Amino acid sequence: MINDILNALTGKLKESFGIKIYINQVPQNFEEPCFFVHVISTDKTQIVDLRYKAVTVFGIDYIADENRKNSREIYDVIEKLNSITNLITLENGDVMRGTERKTEIQDGNMHSFIQFSYFIREKKENNDKMESLSIEGGIKKNG
């Protein structure tokens, strides 16, 4: 599910901004401006039996062009990012809402955190103890 959300997020970013997106790590000679998308944390809590509630927090960093770090462009990026991550559509058609958003600006770059919550149903292992059982029987006659 984490990869599905990551694919939906990066797809929305590419569609809306059209700039380079790096996943999990930024190479040394990266292009500016760009986005850096990564998983900050993930948590899974058992609800009932094999059902779990999962919460994954994603970090989306916007690295501005070096020549424009002091411009107001970053505020437009923040507003647009909040808008496009409100609802994302996964490849299977499921729609998820981004919640608990928080954004910080440091050194002219934006660091945004978005949480996605979802439920997981794990598959039950088939632990059949017996493969087969044969019973033979009959009636015993006296004498």
N, C-alpha and C positions, 0 to 999 in steps of 0.2 A: 504494500500500500504506500509506503514511503516513496518508492520510485515512481509510482503513479502520480502522486501529488507533486513531486519534483518535476516530472515531465509536463504536467499541466501548468505549473508556475513558470517554468522556463519558456514554454510555448506562448503563454500570455505576454511575458516580457518581450520576447522576440517580435511578436505581432504588434505590440503597442509602441515599442521604442525603436526596434530595428537596429539595435547595437549589439556588440559582442557580449556573450554570456559565458562565464566560466563556472564550472560546477566543482565544488569541494576544494579546489585550490587555484590560485592565480599564478601563472607562470611568471618568470622574471621579466621578460620583455612583453608585457601585455599591452593591448590596445586601449587607449582612452578615448572617449568615455566607455565604460563597460559596467556590467553587473557581475557580482560574485554571489552565487547562491549555494548555501550549505545548510546542513542539519545542525541545529544547536543542541537540541536534546529530544529525547523520546521517552515516554513513560507508558506502561501498560498495567492496568489494574483489573484484577479479576472481579467480575460482577456476579455471575451465576454460572456454575458448572464450567462449560467451555467457552463462555462469553466474556469478553474483555473490553474495557474502554481504553483506547489508546489516545495519547496526546503527543503530537509532534510539533516542535517549534523550529521554524526555518529562519535563517538569517539571510537577508538580501542586502548586499552592500552595493551602493552606487559610487563608483569611482569617477569623479568628474574629470573633464579635460583640464590639464594643468593650467592652461591659459584662462579658464573660466571658473575656477574654484571660488572666487569671491563674488560671482554673479548671483542673481536671484533665480537662476535656472533650477537650482536644486529644490526650491519650494514647489515648482511645477512638477518636478519628478516625484516628490513626496505625495502630492495630491493625486496625481495620476496613478501611482503605485497603490495607494489606499483604495482607489476606485476599482482598479482591475483585480485586486486580490480579495475584494469583498466576497465574490462568488467565483469559483473556478470549476470548470467541467473536466472530469477525468476522461480518459480514452474510452472507458466503458459506458459513458453517459451519466455517471453519478455526478451530482453537484455538491460541492463542499463550500462552507463559509469560513473565511479567514477571520479569526477573532483575536482578542488580546494583543492588538497591534501596538507597537511602540517604536518610535523613530528617534534617532539621535544624529546630530551633525557634529563631526569632529574633523578638524583640519580641512574643511571644505568638502568632505565626503559624507555620504548618508549611510547610516547603519539602521536597518529596519528589521524588526522581529515580528513574525506572524505565526499564530498558533492554529493548528487544525486538529479537531477532535473527531474521532470516529470509533465505531464498534467493530470488533473482530470476533468471528466465531471460528475457533480452531477445530480441526477435524479430529474426530474421535478415533483413536487407534483401535483396530479390530484385534482384540485379545482373546480369541476363541481358545479355550483350554483344551477342548477335545476336537480332533479332526473328524473322527467317525466313531460310531459305536454299533457293534453287532450283537444281537441277542438271539440266542437259539433256545428253544424251549420245547417241551413235550409233556405228555401225561404218562405217568408210571402206572402200570397195571399191577394189581395184586396177583401174586402167584406165579 
